[in-house]
Amino acid sequence: MARPEVASDPQAYARLSRDYSELGDIVAPYRRALRIREQLEQSRRELANMSSGASDDELGELLKGDIAEKEAEMAKLESQLHKLVAPKDPMDAKNCIVEIRAGAGGEEAALFASQLLNMYLAFATRRGWSASIMDLNETGLKGIKEAVVEVRGRGAYGWLRFESGVHRVQRVPVTESSGRIHTSTATVAVLPEVDDVEIDVKEADLRIDVYRSSGAGGQHVNKTSSAIRITHLPTNLVVTCQDERSQLQNKEKALRVLKSKLFQMELEKQQSELVESRRSQVGSGDRSEKIRTYNYPDSRITDHRIGIKVHDLEGFFAGGLEEMLGALRTHYEGERLSKS
């Protein structure tokens, strides 16, 4: 990493930095395992060389307890190392693009989508990542029709990829005067951000439109044409970005989203499931196509893929997703390892 040719290449430096950090995750438990194994062997030798006697019997019981503790710790370290050295999905370490859209339920669905947006922003902050809203389409009651968020940080896609799908909420809406519980949905799609070397986008295939920003922004709003809309003509994909004050910055961000979407499409095409895979990720927004339910009367969040339940709605919406996402990562990692 200290070589001049690496320092002058941002992509190479970033790639090596990720590799160095991942190796650090393996080295620490490996060194700990070596120390524990050495201590374990020493305790076993001492126990085997002991003679009979009252004092020796007492020491022997202490050694047996120490051996049992170290054997349990070794088992945990070996399991951890097995997961760390197993082949990983190369996408997991990447930054990601999160798309949130209101589904079935009208204005209540838009309010729920806004909650999900704030939840992911809070989770990113807890993880030490940076998250920026690239595009936002709001409604009149502080809800959102759709939002696009760029999340940058080590392992962002590996954690958030499990959020793709239909999220369902059950609660009494603020728009409901009779107190009846309604069911609404929002859809989430999480795409890995790709490097320039992974997919080539030709300028001739792009139509770039510039327009005035809308929404928050003070005097900047409607004063300068800095928002960018990019249409990829071969696929008719459209992406927009208006969160920066500079046309160039908005264009760069929009291009990153476009490349991520094109990369995802290419992966799906290779699997011969382009349309089916896209629909399976976010569905149609129908209430029956849920991956998770947020139940307000019982303060319960249920993930229907693995059956895990968390009874802390307030903490969950404040960004406390670690327990649930950790369980999902463990479950699918186990499935992947069992097939390898």
Secondary structure, 3 states (H helix, E strand, C coil): CCCHHHHCCHHHHHHHHHHHHHHHHHHHHHHHHHHHHHHHHHHHHHHHCCCCCHHHHHHHHHHHHHHHHHHHHHHHHHHHHHHHHCCCCCCCCCCEEEEEEECCCCHHHHHHHHHHHHHHHHHHHHHCCEEEEEEEEECCCCCEEEEEEEEECCCHHHHHHHHCEEEEEEECCCCCCCCCCEEEEEEEEEEECCCHHHCCCCHHHEEEEEECCCCCCHHHCCCCCCEEEEEECCCCEEEEECCCCCHHHHHHHHHHHHHHHHHHHHHHHHCCCHHHHHHHHHCCCCCCCEEEEEECCCCEEEECCCCCEECCHHHHHCCCCHHHHHHHHHHHHHHHHHHC
